[in-house]
Amino acid sequence: MGKRQKERLIPVPAKLADLIIHYRQVRDQEFGELQEPHLLLTIKGNQLYPRLVYRIVNEALGLVTTAGQRSPHVLRHTYATHLLNQGAGLNAIKELLGHASLSATQVYTHTVFEQLKQIYNKAHPRA
């Protein structure tokens, strides 16, 4: 569930599904039967909370980039931009991101357009 209790559908490849099954087995061995069936837990067995996710993502991105902004939202934006760059349609991206309207998804076309301008200017500097 996303913001405002909006349901999000996430495509899960078979390999990832296998990893999730394995993780759940290890988690259940570690914490036993849980009162609430949350997939991701803290090291104490409590429900994972947003601030911890932000901190984990920020630290992990800090290992691979010098970008100033490092957050789960940056990963979401990067995901959408890569999908668009690989030819995915805006409606498909809209559904994957859970946007209510197409205009919210069209923000990502700006990034792609700016990238195309940079490539064009580099290839044709006198144009």
DRENPA-3360 file (N, C-alpha, C; in nm, 2 decimals, always signed):
BEGIN
1 = MGKRQKER = +0.08/-0.12/+0.00/+0.00/+0.00/+0.00/+0.09/+0.12/+0.00 ~ +0.05/+0.22/-0.08/+0.13/+0.34/-0.09/+0.06/+0.45/-0.02 ~ +0.10/+0.58/-0.05/+0.04/+0.69/+0.01/-0.11/+0.69/+0.00 ~ -0.18/+0.74/+0.10/-0.32/+0.75/+0.10/-0.39/+0.61/+0.08 ~ -0.32/+0.50/+0.13/-0.37/+0.37/+0.12/-0.40/+0.32/-0.02 ~ -0.32/+0.37/-0.11/-0.34/+0.34/-0.25/-0.26/+0.20/-0.28 ~ -0.33/+0.11/-0.34/-0.27/-0.02/-0.37/-0.17/-0.01/-0.49 ~ -0.05/-0.06/-0.47/+0.05/-0.06/-0.57/+0.08/-0.21/-0.61;
9 = LIPVPAKL = +0.08/-0.23/-0.74/+0.12/-0.36/-0.79/+0.26/-0.36/-0.84 ~ +0.34/-0.46/-0.80/+0.48/-0.46/-0.83/+0.51/-0.59/-0.91 ~ +0.56/-0.58/-1.03/+0.60/-0.70/-1.10/+0.72/-0.76/-1.03 ~ +0.71/-0.89/-1.01/+0.81/-0.97/-0.94/+0.86/-1.08/-1.03 ~ +0.98/-1.07/-1.08/+1.04/-1.18/-1.16/+1.05/-1.31/-1.07 ~ +1.06/-1.42/-1.14/+1.06/-1.55/-1.07/+1.18/-1.56/-0.97 ~ +1.30/-1.51/-1.02/+1.42/-1.52/-0.93/+1.40/-1.44/-0.80 ~ +1.34/-1.32/-0.82/+1.31/-1.24/-0.70/+1.21/-1.31/-0.61;
17 = ADLIIHYR = +1.11/-1.37/-0.67/+1.01/-1.45/-0.59/+1.08/-1.56/-0.51 ~ +1.17/-1.63/-0.57/+1.24/-1.73/-0.50/+1.32/-1.67/-0.38 ~ +1.39/-1.56/-0.40/+1.46/-1.49/-0.29/+1.37/-1.45/-0.18 ~ +1.25/-1.40/-0.21/+1.16/-1.36/-0.11/+1.11/-1.48/-0.03 ~ +1.09/-1.59/-0.09/+1.05/-1.71/-0.02/+1.16/-1.75/+0.07 ~ +1.28/-1.75/+0.03/+1.39/-1.79/+0.11/+1.41/-1.69/+0.23 ~ +1.39/-1.56/+0.20/+1.40/-1.46/+0.31/+1.29/-1.49/+0.42 ~ +1.17/-1.52/+0.37/+1.06/-1.54/+0.47/+1.09/-1.66/+0.55;
25 = QVRDQEFG = +1.15/-1.76/+0.50/+1.19/-1.88/+0.58/+1.29/-1.84/+0.68 ~ +1.39/-1.77/+0.64/+1.49/-1.73/+0.74/+1.43/-1.63/+0.84 ~ +1.35/-1.54/+0.80/+1.28/-1.45/+0.89/+1.20/-1.52/+0.99 ~ +1.12/-1.62/+0.95/+1.03/-1.70/+1.04/+1.12/-1.78/+1.14 ~ +1.23/-1.83/+1.09/+1.32/-1.91/+1.19/+1.37/-1.81/+1.29 ~ +1.40/-1.69/+1.25/+1.46/-1.60/+1.35/+1.36/-1.54/+1.45 ~ +1.24/-1.51/+1.40/+1.14/-1.44/+1.48/+1.02/-1.53/+1.52 ~ +1.01/-1.65/+1.47/+0.90/-1.73/+1.50/+0.77/-1.68/+1.43;
33 = ELQEPHLL = +0.66/-1.72/+1.48/+0.53/-1.68/+1.42/+0.50/-1.53/+1.46 ~ +0.47/-1.45/+1.36/+0.45/-1.31/+1.39/+0.30/-1.27/+1.41 ~ +0.28/-1.18/+1.49/+0.14/-1.13/+1.51/+0.09/-1.06/+1.38 ~ +0.18/-0.98/+1.32/+0.14/-0.91/+1.20/+0.23/-0.96/+1.09 ~ +0.17/-0.99/+0.97/+0.24/-1.05/+0.86/+0.32/-0.95/+0.77 ~ +0.40/-0.87/+0.83/+0.48/-0.77/+0.75/+0.60/-0.84/+0.69 ~ +0.63/-0.81/+0.56/+0.74/-0.88/+0.49/+0.87/-0.84/+0.55 ~ +0.89/-0.71/+0.55/+1.02/-0.66/+0.60/+1.02/-0.61/+0.74;
41 = LTIKGNQL = +1.12/-0.65/+0.82/+1.12/-0.62/+0.96/+1.25/-0.56/+1.00 ~ +1.25/-0.49/+1.11/+1.37/-0.44/+1.17/+1.45/-0.56/+1.23 ~ +1.57/-0.53/+1.28/+1.65/-0.64/+1.34/+1.59/-0.69/+1.47 ~ +1.49/-0.61/+1.53/+1.42/-0.66/+1.65/+1.29/-0.73/+1.61 ~ +1.26/-0.74/+1.49/+1.14/-0.81/+1.45/+1.02/-0.73/+1.44 ~ +1.03/-0.59/+1.44/+0.92/-0.50/+1.43/+0.90/-0.46/+1.29 ~ +0.78/-0.41/+1.26/+0.76/-0.36/+1.12/+0.86/-0.26/+1.08 ~ +0.91/-0.27/+0.96/+1.00/-0.17/+0.90/+0.93/-0.04/+0.89;
49 = YPRLVYRI = +1.00/+0.07/+0.93/+0.93/+0.20/+0.93/+1.00/+0.29/+0.83 ~ +0.93/+0.39/+0.77/+0.98/+0.47/+0.66/+1.11/+0.54/+0.69 ~ +1.14/+0.59/+0.80/+1.26/+0.66/+0.83/+1.38/+0.57/+0.82 ~ +1.36/+0.44/+0.86/+1.47/+0.34/+0.85/+1.50/+0.31/+0.71 ~ +1.39/+0.29/+0.63/+1.41/+0.27/+0.48/+1.49/+0.38/+0.42 ~ +1.45/+0.50/+0.45/+1.52/+0.62/+0.40/+1.67/+0.61/+0.43 ~ +1.70/+0.59/+0.56/+1.84/+0.58/+0.61/+1.92/+0.47/+0.53 ~ +1.86/+0.35/+0.52/+1.92/+0.24/+0.45/+1.95/+0.28/+0.31;
57 = VNEALGLV = +1.85/+0.33/+0.24/+1.87/+0.37/+0.10/+1.97/+0.48/+0.08 ~ +1.97/+0.58/+0.17/+2.06/+0.69/+0.16/+2.20/+0.64/+0.18 ~ +2.23/+0.55/+0.28/+2.36/+0.49/+0.30/+2.41/+0.41/+0.18 ~ +2.32/+0.32/+0.13/+2.35/+0.24/+0.02/+2.39/+0.32/-0.11 ~ +2.31/+0.42/-0.14/+2.33/+0.51/-0.25/+2.46/+0.59/-0.23 ~ +2.49/+0.62/-0.11/+2.62/+0.69/-0.08/+2.74/+0.61/-0.12 ~ +2.73/+0.48/-0.12/+2.84/+0.39/-0.16/+2.86/+0.39/-0.31 ~ +2.76/+0.43/-0.39/+2.77/+0.42/-0.54/+2.76/+0.55/-0.61;
65 = TTAGQRSP = +2.73/+0.66/-0.54/+2.71/+0.78/-0.61/+2.75/+0.90/-0.52 ~ +2.78/+1.01/-0.59/+2.82/+1.13/-0.52/+2.70/+1.23/-0.52 ~ +2.59/+1.19/-0.58/+2.47/+1.27/-0.60/+2.43/+1.32/-0.46 ~ +2.38/+1.45/-0.45/+2.34/+1.50/-0.33/+2.21/+1.44/-0.28 ~ +2.12/+1.42/-0.37/+1.99/+1.36/-0.33/+2.00/+1.21/-0.33 ~ +1.98/+1.15/-0.22/+1.98/+1.00/-0.21/+1.86/+0.96/-0.12 ~ +1.76/+0.90/-0.19/+1.64/+0.87/-0.11/+1.56/+0.76/-0.19 ~ +1.46/+0.70/-0.13/+1.38/+0.60/-0.20/+1.31/+0.67/-0.32;
73 = HVLRHTYA = +1.27/+0.80/-0.31/+1.21/+0.87/-0.42/+1.30/+0.88/-0.54 ~ +1.43/+0.90/-0.51/+1.53/+0.91/-0.62/+1.53/+0.77/-0.70 ~ +1.53/+0.66/-0.62/+1.52/+0.53/-0.69/+1.40/+0.52/-0.77 ~ +1.29/+0.56/-0.72/+1.16/+0.56/-0.79/+1.17/+0.64/-0.92 ~ +1.22/+0.76/-0.91/+1.24/+0.85/-1.03/+1.33/+0.78/-1.13 ~ +1.44/+0.72/-1.08/+1.54/+0.66/-1.17/+1.48/+0.54/-1.24 ~ +1.40/+0.46/-1.17/+1.33/+0.35/-1.23/+1.24/+0.39/-1.34 ~ +1.16/+0.50/-1.32/+1.07/+0.54/-1.42/+1.14/+0.60/-1.54;
81 = THLLNQGA = +1.25/+0.67/-1.52/+1.33/+0.73/-1.63/+1.39/+0.61/-1.71 ~ +1.44/+0.51/-1.65/+1.50/+0.40/-1.72/+1.39/+0.33/-1.80 ~ +1.28/+0.31/-1.75/+1.17/+0.25/-1.82/+1.14/+0.33/-1.94 ~ +1.13/+0.46/-1.93/+1.09/+0.55/-2.04/+1.20/+0.54/-2.14 ~ +1.33/+0.55/-2.10/+1.44/+0.54/-2.19/+1.45/+0.41/-2.27 ~ +1.40/+0.30/-2.21/+1.40/+0.17/-2.28/+1.27/+0.15/-2.36 ~ +1.19/+0.25/-2.38/+1.07/+0.25/-2.47/+0.94/+0.21/-2.40 ~ +0.93/+0.20/-2.27/+0.81/+0.17/-2.21/+0.71/+0.29/-2.23;
89 = GLNAIKEL = +0.58/+0.26/-2.24/+0.48/+0.36/-2.26/+0.45/+0.43/-2.13 ~ +0.40/+0.56/-2.15/+0.37/+0.64/-2.03/+0.26/+0.57/-1.95 ~ +0.16/+0.51/-2.02/+0.05/+0.45/-1.94/+0.10/+0.33/-1.86 ~ +0.19/+0.25/-1.91/+0.25/+0.14/-1.84/+0.33/+0.19/-1.71 ~ +0.41/+0.30/-1.73/+0.48/+0.36/-1.62/+0.39/+0.42/-1.52 ~ +0.28/+0.48/-1.57/+0.18/+0.54/-1.48/+0.12/+0.43/-1.39 ~ +0.09/+0.31/-1.44/+0.03/+0.20/-1.36/+0.14/+0.15/-1.26 ~ +0.26/+0.13/-1.31/+0.36/+0.08/-1.22/+0.39/+0.17/-1.10;
97 = LGHASLSA = +0.39/+0.30/-1.13/+0.42/+0.39/-1.02/+0.29/+0.42/-0.94 ~ +0.18/+0.39/-0.99/+0.05/+0.41/-0.91/+0.00/+0.55/-0.92 ~ +0.04/+0.62/-1.02/-0.01/+0.76/-1.04/-0.16/+0.76/-1.07 ~ -0.23/+0.86/-1.02/-0.37/+0.87/-1.05/-0.39/+0.93/-1.19 ~ -0.30/+1.02/-1.23/-0.32/+1.08/-1.36/-0.20/+1.07/-1.45 ~ -0.21/+1.08/-1.58/-0.10/+1.07/-1.67/-0.01/+1.19/-1.65 ~ -0.07/+1.31/-1.61/+0.02/+1.43/-1.60/+0.12/+1.41/-1.49 ~ +0.10/+1.33/-1.39/+0.20/+1.31/-1.29/+0.32/+1.23/-1.34;
105 = TQVYTHTV = +0.29/+1.14/-1.44/+0.39/+1.06/-1.50/+0.47/+1.14/-1.61 ~ +0.41/+1.23/-1.67/+0.47/+1.31/-1.78/+0.59/+1.39/-1.73 ~ +0.61/+1.41/-1.60/+0.72/+1.47/-1.54/+0.85/+1.40/-1.59 ~ +0.85/+1.27/-1.60/+0.96/+1.20/-1.64/+1.01/+1.22/-1.79 ~ +0.91/+1.26/-1.87/+0.95/+1.29/-2.01/+1.04/+1.41/-2.02 ~ +1.03/+1.50/-1.92/+1.12/+1.62/-1.92/+1.27/+1.57/-1.91 ~ +1.29/+1.48/-1.82/+1.43/+1.42/-1.79/+1.48/+1.36/-1.92 ~ +1.40/+1.28/-1.99/+1.44/+1.21/-2.11/+1.47/+1.32/-2.22;
113 = FEQLKQIY = +1.38/+1.42/-2.23/+1.40/+1.52/-2.33/+1.53/+1.60/-2.31 ~ +1.56/+1.63/-2.18/+1.69/+1.70/-2.15/+1.81/+1.61/-2.18 ~ +1.80/+1.48/-2.16/+1.90/+1.39/-2.20/+1.92/+1.38/-2.35 ~ +1.82/+1.38/-2.42/+1.82/+1.38/-2.57/+1.89/+1.51/-2.62 ~ +1.86/+1.62/-2.56/+1.92/+1.75/-2.59/+2.07/+1.75/-2.57 ~ +2.11/+1.69/-2.46/+2.26/+1.68/-2.43/+2.33/+1.59/-2.53 ~ +2.27/+1.48/-2.56/+2.33/+1.39/-2.66/+2.34/+1.46/-2.80 ~ +2.23/+1.53/-2.84/+2.23/+1.60/-2.97/+2.33/+1.70/-2.97;
121 = NKAHPRA = +2.34/+1.79/-2.87/+2.44/+1.89/-2.86/+2.58/+1.84/-2.86 ~ +2.61/+1.73/-2.80/+2.74/+1.67/-2.80/+2.77/+1.62/-2.94 ~ +2.68/+1.56/-3.01/+2.70/+1.50/-3.14/+2.71/+1.61/-3.25 ~ +2.63/+1.71/-3.23/+2.62/+1.82/-3.33/+2.64/+1.96/-3.26 ~ +2.77/+1.99/-3.22/+2.79/+2.10/-3.14/+2.76/+2.24/-3.21 ~ +2.76/+2.23/-3.35/+2.73/+2.36/-3.42/+2.59/+2.37/-3.46 ~ +2.51/+2.28/-3.42/+2.37/+2.28/-3.46/+2.29/+2.38/-3.39;
% end
